[in-house]
Amino acid sequence: MICMKFVIIGRNLEVTPGLRAAVEDKIGKLEKYFNPDTEAHVTLSVEKERQKIEVTIPVKGSIIRSEQVSNDMYVSIDLVEEIIERQLKKYKSKIVDKQQNAGSFSKTFVENDYMEDEEVKIVRTKKFDIKPMYPEDACIQMELLGHNFFVFCNAETDQVNVVYKRKGDTYGLIEPEL
């Protein structure tokens, strides 16, 4: 019996009973890490030959997310389950803060020790002045620097934002939610 709840949507693809069963079966294996009634948001999409699955599992204070692409949706589903499980084990001590977020995860997961492949190490710190600018100007500045993201103070909102380069020579804007 699967306790996880699934919100499965398809983009350019019909979510067949077979696909739904495959998602619930594979991603359902992750339920051992979460409390009952955890909700997994799954988007299945097809773009040309690319079969893509995006899985987002919101937990208190964090978001567990992965997307995988292959030429076969069932392969993508297998891959995404493996990646999320690896992420959970690798970053357990970071995402399960015993005082705050432990309530989102199963007791077994919280109490289990997993070997951390490697610690997250910050090897460089940069400091710079953040000047107010418009998002379009921030994109230009990002391109001039040759980076794939740029942190700036949005002149319209007076808040710190991030622009980033997306596939297909498009840009994204990240704004804080208040």
Buried (B, 14 or more C-beta within 10 A) or exposed (E): EEEBEBEBEBEEBEBEEEBBEBBBEBBBBBBBBBBEEBEBBBBBBEEEEEBBBBBBBBBEEBEBBBBBBBEEBBBBBBBBBEBBBEBBBBBBEEBBEEEEBBEBBBEEBBEEEEEEEEEEEEEEEEEEEEEEBEBEBBBBBBBEEEEEBBBBBBBEEEEEBBBBBEEEEEBEEEEEEE
